[in-house]
C-alpha cells in the first residue's frame, strides 16, 4: 500500500457525500474512484472529490488498480447484493453503511459472507462516534456502577428527500425501526454489554408523508415509535423516536442509570437546521449525576467546527473514518463488526414485527 489510502466509493447520495467530505479531511487519504448510477449524484460526488475517477458501474470501480479500501453508501436494499459482488470480485477492506440488510431472508447470506470474506469489514454505525455519546460509552461503568436501565430519545426532523424517494418505503428501507433505529439498537448492545432477549414495540405513521405518492404508491414509512428491550442479564432499554420534533434543543438524549448514579449524553441536531434567530446552536453535553454525593455535573463536549460542518452526525463520520483508516493500514482493529451490524438489524426487524402484530417478540 502507498502512503496515501485510496478509497473507492459506491453511492454518492446524501450519506455518501458526507463520507466524501470527511475523507477529504483525513490525513494521507483520498477518494480515488466513485460510482453512482444517478448522474446528478455522481456529479455531486465528483465536485467534492474532483480528482476521483467516475466509473460507469460498481464492477468497473472494483477493477481500479489503485484502490486500498471500499466504502458502500448505496440505498439499504442494495447492500447485500453489492457486498456479495465485492466478495466475489475484489474483497478489499470494506466500510459498509447501515443497515446491513433489510429482508430477514438475507441474514443467511450475510452469515456466509462473514465466514469467507478475507479482509476487514466495518459496519458504519456513526452514532457510536458522536463525541458526547463516545464519552458516555467510555464513562458509563464508572458513572453508574454498571447500567441497569438505558433510555434513548431521538426527537428529530422527518426523513429527508433522497433519490427516487427510496427512504419513504418499507420495502427499500426495511422499515423505520431498521433504517433509522439500528443505530440505537447497536448502542443498546454496546452500552449494556449484553444481548437482547425480548422486544416490544408500538409504532406508526402519524404525521409525515401521509399524502406522498411515488410511482403510484403511497409512502408507508413510520415516523414515531416506542420500543422496550429486555436483555439477558436483566437490564432494560427503551427507545423513543419522534420524527416530527425538529424544534427540539437536543436531537438525541441518552440516559444510562445504575446503582451508583446516572450519565446522560445530549446531542444537538445538524447545525444547518438550527434557527439562526436563536443564535449559536447548542453545545453537546455529558451530565453525570452520582447518588453520593448527590448532584449533576455537566461538561460541554464541543466539536471542531470544520469537522462539524462536514456532515450531519456531530463529527462522528470523521472520527469513524480515522479509526477505519488505521484498520486499512493494519494498525487498528474493527470496532463495529459484521455481527454487530447484523444484530442491530435483527433487533430492528423484531421491533417492526412487534409493532405490526401487537405482541412481544422473543429473540
Secondary structure, 3 states (H helix, E strand, C coil): CCCCEEEEEECCCHHHHHHHHHHCCCCCEEEEEEECCCHHHHHHHHHHCCCCEECCCHHHHHCCCCCCEEEECCCHHHHHHHHHHHHHHCCCEEEEECCCCCCHHHHHHHHHHHHHCCCCEEEECHHHHCHHHHHHHHHHHHHHCCEEEEEEEEECCCCCCCHHHHHHCHHHHCCHHHHCCHHHHHHHHHHHCCCEEEEEEEEECCCCCCCCEECCEECCCCCEEEEEEEECCCCEEEEEEECCCCCCCCCEEEEEEECCEEEEEEECCCHHHCCHHHCCCCCCEEEEEECCCCEEEEEECCCCHHHHCCCCCCCHHHHHHHHHHHHHCCCCCCCCCHHHHHHHHHHHHHHHHHHHHCCCEEC
